[in-house]
Amino acid sequence: MFYKSTRNSAVNVSSAQAISQGISKDGGLFVPSEIPSLTMDEIAALGNVSYRDRAFFVFSKFLTDFTEAEIRYCVDNAYSDKNFDSDSIAELAHLFDGTYMLELWHGPTCAFKDMALQILPYLLTTSAKKLELGRKIVILVATSGDTGKAALEGFKDVPGTEILVFYPDDGVSAMQKKQMTTQEGANVGVCAIKGNFDDAQNGVKAIFTDAAVAETLDRNGMQFSSANSINWGRLAPQIIYYVSTYAQLLADGGIKAGEKINIVVPTGNFGNILAAYYAKKMGVPVNKLICASNANNVLTDFINTGVYDRNRKFYTTISPSMDILISSNLERLLYHLCGENDATIREWFGKLASEGRYEVSEDVKKVLAEEFYAGCCDDAQTKACIKEIYDKYSYTCDTHTAVAVKVYEDYKAATGDKTKTVIASTASPYKFSGSVLSAIGAETDADEFELVDKLADASKLPVPASLAALKDKDIRFTETIDKADMKGYVFRTLGIKE
């Protein structure tokens, strides 16, 4: 298995190189040269083994330059009892009428990003050893809330690495901010920027693809890599939980072999739903991939019209991890859908950079309509959905998961489709206590940790130990910079002269 660049199909690198590099030098994203297939017998057999064994099996299809011992080392260390509060790693809750919540937030930072970012440090350091890089790896991260903390937690004090995280100053929840600014570790740095997530993401990409910056790092014995889902080592682990979920449903008798399911994903950067697409192409029987957006509905409009247009109002919402107008992983999907035509990808994403807009071909529009359904909802609808779920099913979900449930309800009303459905639940409600309490009609005039206690009383869910411990932690990182100073911050933090 080799990996190509979405902007240059002639690129041909190993998985170790794709993971360690993060992004192709031409600015493209790495994609597998082929999508491996799974038989129904193989998927069914996974229902009888642990999540670690399921991960080992799927990784062995994609990381063919890794030895069995190397893959086993990565999965056994990442998906352990010390990292997750559930033996299942990803919990599957039967909500109602053949509808399941895939709870992806039982890791150390209480968000789905843990599913990938607990293993990425092992994949990355193993890759570096295989390639004999001999340089410190500098991880740059742009975050809309959850990726930053999950990456910091995964990489803290990992030898041979340094991790720097940028987040929008007014674009994360109070709990997310506290998680990042109190982060422990000698090799971590956290900085707020004046702007939104897209500003942070664009700044990181610009630094990544700046040849002069790369040369400066090289002279100082360093190289960049990424913990965002532009890195294949972040995306590949997300495929696993969709394969695992189908296998678990089979083992539990929830579905029959070959029976199709719908998958609903709340997404901004498109990585989590792209992983579901890859799982489908590998052989997981999927009927419809349902893409759920908040008021920043650029993906909804794109899937429904074939026109991607970021020239629109940006909304700060109660589901901040989805407050994104430039969905990086869409590039991977479109590369596959346009027949891996790198010239077409360069044209479309060149227009996105210069004009903020592009329109895909009629052939691609047709496939988008066949594979995906897209919908969106605003904050008021999100809160109403949280309350409805709470009242009807005594189930408390966070603001992002509620977006997915609302869009799924809209899908059912529009299509009458009764296919069994899995909804990706992407964060613990405790990460957004104030918004969740407000939705269910509880008092919210309190500080963040008093709100956590109130939500515990209302939801009867145990408070995650990692969030409870934040209350007494000291703030370590207080700097806020202009987005134009991101490169300077990187150099200053690394002790490098420009």
N, C-alpha and C positions, 0 to 999 in steps of 0.2 A: 504494500500500500504506500503510494506516494501522494504528495500534496501539491496542488497547483495554485497559482494566484488568480483571483477573479479578474485581474487586469492584465495578466500575461500568462496565457495557457502554456507557454513554453517552460515556465518555472516548474521544476521537478525536485522536491526536497523530501527528506524523511520526516516522519512524525516528530522525531526529536528536534530536528531543525525548525520545523513549523512552530512547535511549542516554545522553544527557547527564544526564537526571533519574535514571535507574537504577531507581527504584521509584515507583509512582504515589502521589500524595499521600494516597489513601484506604487505603494499605497493600497494595494489590493489585499483581500483577505484570503487566507489559505482554506482550500476545500479538498476533500479526498478525491483522488483520481477516479475512484468508483465507490459506489455505495454497496457495502457487503450485504448479502441476503441471509435471512434467518428462516428456517422452516418452521412450520407449526409444531412439529414434534420437539424441535429445539426450544421453542418458546415455552411449550407446556412443561418440559423438563425443568425449566428454571423456576417453576412454581414450587418445587420441592427442595430448593436450596436457599441459603442465606442471601441477603442483599450483597454482601461482599463477593459471593460466588457469582451472582448475576453480573456484577460490575466487572469481575475478572473475565467472564465470557464475552461480554460486549467489547471491552477494551482490546481483547485479543484479536478482534476483527479489524480494529483501526490502528493499533500500535504494533504493527508487524515487525518493526525493528527493535522492539523491546523483548527481552527474554521473559519467559514465564515467571522466573524468580523476581524480575524487576517489576512486572505488573502486580504480582502478588504482594510485594513489599509496599507498593503504593496503595492498593485497595485495603489491605489489612490495617495499615496505620491510619488511613483517613476515616474509614467507616467502622470505628470502634466504639465501645461503650463509653469511653471517656469523652468522646466528642458529641454523641447524640443521646438524648434522653429516651429514645425508643429503640427497642431491639429490632424493629422493622426498618429503622432508619427513615423511611418514608411511610407514614401512616395512611391507611385508606379507611375513611369513615363513610358508611352508607347513610346518606342524608334523607333521601325520599325517592320512591318510585323509580328504582334503577338509576339513581343519580348519586354519584360518589364524590366526596371531597378527598383529593390527594394532598394530604398535609405535608408540605415540604419544609416545615419550619421547626423541626425538632433538633436542630443543630445548635452550636454555641452562640450564634448571634440571632437566632429566632427568625431567620428568613431563608427563602429557597436558595439563595446564593451559596449557603453553606454546603449544599449538595455537591457543588463543583469546587468551591474554594477551600474546602478541607483537603481535597486531593491534589489541586493544582501545584502547591509547593513541592510535593513529592514527584509529580510528573516533571516539573521544571528542573529541579535539582538533579534528578536522574538523567534527564536529557542533557544537561550541561556536562555531567560526568561522561556520558557516552560520547559526546562531541569533543571532549577534552578542551573546553573553552578556556579554562584558566583565568576567567575574569569575573569580577563581581557583577551580578545581575541586578539591575535597577528596575524595579517594577513601578510603572506609572499607571495611576488609576484615576479615571473620572467617575464620579458617582452621583446618582440621584438619591442616595440614601443607604440602601442595603449592601450594594457591592463593596463600598468603601470599608465598612466595618468587617464584613466577612473576609475580605482580602487582608486587612490588617491583622485579624485574628489568625488567619492561616499562615501568614508569612512572618509574624513577630519572632524575632531572634532566630530565624532560619539562617544557618551559616552561609556566607557567600551571597547574601541578598540584602537589598535595601528597598523599602517600599514607601512611595510618596503618593498621597491621596489628595485630590482636589474635589471640593463639593461646593454647590451654590449656597451662598450664605443664608438666603431666605427660602431655600427650596427643599429643606429636609425637615422632618418632625423633630420636636424637642428631644425625644428619646434617641433618635438616630444621631443627632448632633452630639448628645452626651456620650453615646457609645464610641464615637470616633475621637472626640477631643480628650477623652480620658484614656485612650489606648496605651497599654503598656508595651514595652519592647525597646531595645536600644537601636534598632534599625528601622524605625518607623518615623514618618513625618506626615502631618495632616495640615491642610491649609484651605481656608474658605476663599472663594472668589466672588467678586461683585458681578453677578450675571446669573444665567440659568444653567441647567445641565448641558445643553447643547454647546454653550460657550466653553464649559470645562472639557467636554469631549472633543470639540474642534481644536482646542489648545493642546490637548494631549496628542492628538493625531499629527498636528503640525510639528510638535517636538520630535515625535517618532520618525517622521519622514524627512527631517532636516539633516542633510548629509554632513554639514559642518558640525552640528551638535554631536552626531554619531562619531565623527572623527575625534572630537574633543574627548568624548567619553573613552574611546579606544586608547588614546594616548595616556589616559589615567587608569587603564586596566579595568574598564567597565563596559557594559553594554545594556541596552534597554530590552525589556520584555513587558508584556501586558498581562493584567489580571482581569481586564474587561472581557466580555464575550467575543470581542474581535479575535481573541486568542483561541485557537482550536482546542487547547487544553482546558479551556473553560467550558466550551460548548459540548465537547464529547461526553463529559460526565452527565450532562443533562439528558442526553438520549437514553441513558440507562434507566432513569426512573419511569419513563414511559413504557419501555420494554418490560421492566419489572412489574409495573402495575397491571399490564395485560396478563402476565404470567400469574400474578397473585389472584386476579379475578377468576381465572381458570381454576386455580387450586381451591378457591373458596366456593366454587360452584355458582358464582355470580353470572358467568357467561359460559357459552359452549365454544369449543375450539372452532375458530374461523368466524365467529360472530363479530360483526363490526361494532365499534364504539365511536362515540363522538369525544373529542377532547377540546375543552374550553380553557383558554389561557389569557389572563390579564397581562398585557405586555406593552412596553414602550419602545424598547430597543430591538424587539423581534427575536431575540435569541432563544427565549424559552419556548416559543411556539415553533421556531425553526427546528429545534431539537425534536419536537413531536413530529414534524414533517419528515425528518430523517428516519425516525423510528418507523413511520408508515412506509417509507420507501424501502426499509430493510425487511418488511414483511409483517409488521404489526397491523392487524385489520382495523383500519380507521375509516369511518364514514365521512365525517366532516371535521375540519379543524376550524374552531370558532375563535376568532381574534377579538378580544374585548379591550376597548380603550376608554379612557376618561374624557374630560372635555377637550383634551389635546388629541383630537380625533384624526390626525393626519393619516394613520394607518387605515382607519375605517373608510375614509374618502378614497384612499388609494386602491384598496381591494375592490371597492364598489365601482370605481371609474377608470382605474388604470393610470390616473394622473397623480403624481406625487408632488405636492406643493407645500413647502414649509413657510411660504410667505403668508402668514396668518398670525392672529393674536395668540400669544403664549399665556396659558392659565396656570396659576399656582393653585393646586387642588389638595384635597384631603387624602389623595392617593399619590403622594409625591414621587414615588419610584417610577411612575409612569408619565411624569411631566417631561416629555421628550418630543421634539419635532423632527429630529434626524435619527432614523432607525437604522443603525449601522448594519445589522445582520440581514437586512432586506437584500443587501448586495449579494450575499451568498445564494439566497433563494433565486433571485433574478438571473444569476449566472447559470444555474441549472435550467431554469425555465426557457432561457433564450438559446439553448443548445451549446452552452459554454463558449459563447462568442465574446471573447474579451474586448474586441473593438466596440461592440454594442454597449458593454458595461462601462467602458471608458467614456463613451459618448454620453450615456445617461447620467453618470455620476459627475462628469465634467459639467453638464448643464446644472446639476444640483448645486455644485460649488459656485458657479458663475451667475446663475439665474434663480436658484432656489426652487427649481421646478423641472420635471421631465415627465414624459408620457411614454408608456411602454407600447409594444406592438399589439395588434389585434390577437395574434396567436397567444401571447402571454396573458392578455386580458381573459381569454377564454379559459386557460388553465387555472388562473387565479379564482375565477368564478366556480370552477369545478371542485377545487381543493378546499377553498376557504369560504367562510361566512364572516362578516365583520359588522360589529355594532359598537355603540358607545353610550355613555350616560354621564350626567353631570353630578355634582356633589349632592344635590338634593335627592336625586334618584338613588345615589349610592347609600345615603343614610336611610332612606325609606326601605331599601333592600335589607340592610343590616337589621333593622327593627322587625321586618317581616320574618326573616329567618330566625331571629331570636324568639319572637312570639310563637311562631308555628312549630318550630322544631327544637327549641331550647338549645340552639347552637349559636355560638358567638364567633363571628368571623371578622377579619380586618377589612379595611377600606378597599384594598386592591381585590381581594377575593370577592367582595360584594359587587364590584364592577363586573366581574366574570359571571356571577350568578344572574345579575340583572340582564346582561346581554344574552345569556342562555335562555332566560325566560322569554325575551323578545324573539329569539330564534324559534323557540317552540311555537309561539303564537303565530309567527309568520309562516311556518312550514308544516306544522302538525307532526313533525318528526318525533317519534317515540323511541328512537335508538338509545340504548343505555349510554350513559354519559359520565365522563370523568372531568371534574373541574379542578384545575390546579389552584390550590390554596397556598399563596406565596409568602405569607408573613403571619406571625403571631398577632392576635388583636392587641396584646400588651404594648406593641411598638407604636400604636396609635390610640392609646387609651382615651384621650380626650375626645377624639372624633367618634370613637365607638360608643362611649358613654353618652355623648350628645345625641347620637342616633337612637339610642334605646330610651331616651328621655330622662337620663339621670343627671344629677348636679355635676357641673364641671368647673366650678370656681375653686380650684385647688392647684397645688404644684404638681409636677409630672408624677412624682412618686406617691403622692396622696391619691392621684387618679388611678394609679396601678392598684392600690388597695381597694378602691371603690369598684374597679372592674372585677377584681377577684371576688368580691361579695356578690356582684351581679351575675357573673358568668359561671362561678363555681369551678373555674379552671385554676390549676396551680400556677403561681407566678414563676416564670423561668428564673432559675437561680442567677443566671448571668445578668439579667436585667435588674433583679433585686439588689445585686451587689454594686450596681452603678451609683447608688445613692450616696455612698460615702467615699467615692473616688474623687481625687483631685483632677481639675482640668489641667492638661499638659499643653494643649495647642490652642492658641488664641489669635493667630495671625489671619488677617483678611487682606487680599491683594486685588489689584485690577487684573483682568484676564490677560492683558498685554504683558504682565510681569511673570507669567507662569514659568517661562524658560529661565529667567533670572532666579526665581525661587528654587528651581531644580539645581542650578549650579551652586547657589549659596549653600543649600542644605547638604550637597555632596562635597562641599569644600573645594570646588573647581573654579578657577578664574576663567571668565569668558574671553 
